[in-house]
Amino acid sequence: MNLPKFLLGDNTDYTDVIFVIHTEFPRFVINLVDDEIEWLEDLQGDDEAELAEIVASLIEEASAFYDREMERYESE
Protein backbone atom coordinates (compact mmCIF):
# COMPACT_ATOMS: atom_id res chain seq x y z
CA MET A 1 0.00 0.00 0.00
CA ASN A 2 1.27 3.47 -0.84
CA LEU A 3 0.61 5.96 1.92
CA PRO A 4 0.70 9.72 1.47
CA LYS A 5 3.66 11.44 3.12
CA PHE A 6 1.35 13.25 5.57
CA LEU A 7 -2.03 12.37 7.07
CA LEU A 8 -4.37 14.43 9.25
CA GLY A 9 -5.60 12.87 12.45
CA ASP A 10 -8.10 13.82 15.11
CA ASN A 11 -9.62 12.17 18.12
CA THR A 12 -12.77 13.00 20.07
CA ASP A 13 -10.81 12.63 23.32
CA TYR A 14 -8.74 15.64 22.20
CA THR A 15 -11.41 17.93 20.77
CA ASP A 16 -9.18 20.98 20.23
CA VAL A 17 -6.21 19.14 18.74
CA ILE A 18 -5.30 18.29 15.17
CA PHE A 19 -2.46 15.87 14.53
CA VAL A 20 -0.34 15.54 11.41
CA ILE A 21 1.20 12.09 10.93
CA HIS A 22 4.39 11.83 8.90
CA THR A 23 4.49 8.34 7.37
CA GLU A 24 8.04 8.29 6.01
CA PHE A 25 11.34 8.06 7.90
CA PRO A 26 11.61 9.53 10.44
CA ARG A 27 7.97 8.77 11.25
CA PHE A 28 6.30 11.04 13.80
CA VAL A 29 3.03 12.56 14.95
CA ILE A 30 2.93 16.30 15.60
CA ASN A 31 0.32 18.05 17.69
CA LEU A 32 -0.26 21.31 15.81
CA VAL A 33 -1.65 23.10 18.87
CA ASP A 34 1.58 22.95 20.87
CA ASP A 35 4.05 21.52 18.29
CA GLU A 36 4.75 18.52 20.52
CA ILE A 37 6.23 15.64 18.51
CA GLU A 38 5.89 11.93 19.24
CA TRP A 39 8.58 9.97 17.42
CA LEU A 40 7.68 6.57 16.01
CA GLU A 41 11.33 5.75 15.24
CA ASP A 42 14.39 5.08 17.36
CA LEU A 43 16.70 7.90 16.30
CA GLN A 44 19.63 7.08 18.57
CA GLY A 45 22.97 7.03 16.82
CA ASP A 46 21.86 9.26 13.96
CA ASP A 47 23.80 12.44 13.17
CA GLU A 48 22.12 15.02 15.43
CA ALA A 49 22.97 18.05 13.27
CA GLU A 50 21.64 16.41 10.12
CA LEU A 51 18.56 15.16 11.97
CA ALA A 52 17.85 18.66 13.34
CA GLU A 53 17.85 20.06 9.79
CA ILE A 54 15.59 17.27 8.55
CA VAL A 55 13.17 17.71 11.44
CA ALA A 56 12.95 21.48 10.98
CA SER A 57 12.17 20.98 7.31
CA LEU A 58 9.58 18.28 8.02
CA ILE A 59 7.81 20.45 10.60
CA GLU A 60 7.54 23.23 8.02
CA GLU A 61 6.21 20.72 5.47
CA ALA A 62 3.68 19.38 8.01
CA SER A 63 2.41 22.88 8.73
CA ALA A 64 2.17 23.70 5.02
CA PHE A 65 0.30 20.42 4.46
CA TYR A 66 -2.19 21.30 7.20
CA ASP A 67 -2.72 24.81 5.82
CA ARG A 68 -3.28 23.43 2.32
CA GLU A 69 -5.77 20.85 3.58
CA MET A 70 -7.72 23.47 5.56
CA GLU A 71 -7.91 25.71 2.48
CA ARG A 72 -9.31 22.78 0.51
CA TYR A 73 -11.92 22.01 3.18
CA GLU A 74 -12.98 25.65 3.31
CA SER A 75 -13.34 25.88 -0.47
CA GLU A 76 -15.68 22.85 -0.64
LINMOLIN-V321426 format. One record per pair of residues at least 12 apart in sequence whose C-alpha atoms are under 10 Angstrom apart, sorted by the first residue. I is the first residue (numbers start at 1). J is the second residue. D is the distance in whole Angstrom. If there is no record, write none. Layout:
i:j:d
I:J:D
I:J:D
This chain:
i:j:d
3:22:10
3:23:7
3:24:9
4:21:10
4:22:9
4:23:7
4:24:9
5:21:8
5:22:6
5:23:5
5:24:6
5:25:10
5:27:10
5:61:10
5:62:9
5:65:10
6:20:6
6:21:5
6:22:5
6:23:6
6:24:8
6:27:10
6:28:10
6:29:10
6:58:10
6:61:9
6:62:7
6:65:7
6:66:9
7:19:8
7:20:6
7:21:5
7:22:7
7:23:8
7:29:9
7:62:9
7:65:9
7:66:9
7:69:10
8:20:5
8:21:6
8:22:9
8:29:10
8:30:10
8:62:10
8:65:9
8:66:7
8:69:9
9:21:7
9:29:9
9:30:10
9:31:9
10:31:10
16:32:10
16:33:8
17:31:7
17:32:7
17:33:6
17:34:9
18:30:8
18:31:6
18:32:6
18:33:7
18:66:9
19:31:5
19:32:6
19:33:8
19:35:9
19:36:10
19:37:10
19:62:10
19:66:9
20:32:7
20:37:10
20:59:10
20:62:7
20:63:8
20:65:9
20:66:7
21:37:10
21:38:10
21:40:10
21:62:8
22:39:10
22:40:9
22:58:8
22:59:9
22:61:10
22:62:8
23:40:9
25:40:9
25:41:8
25:43:10
26:39:8
26:40:7
26:41:6
26:42:9
26:43:8
26:51:9
26:54:9
26:55:8
26:58:9
27:39:6
27:40:5
27:41:6
27:42:10
28:40:5
28:41:7
28:55:10
28:58:10
29:62:10
30:59:8
30:62:8
30:63:10
32:59:10
32:62:9
32:63:8
32:66:9
35:59:9
35:63:10
37:59:9
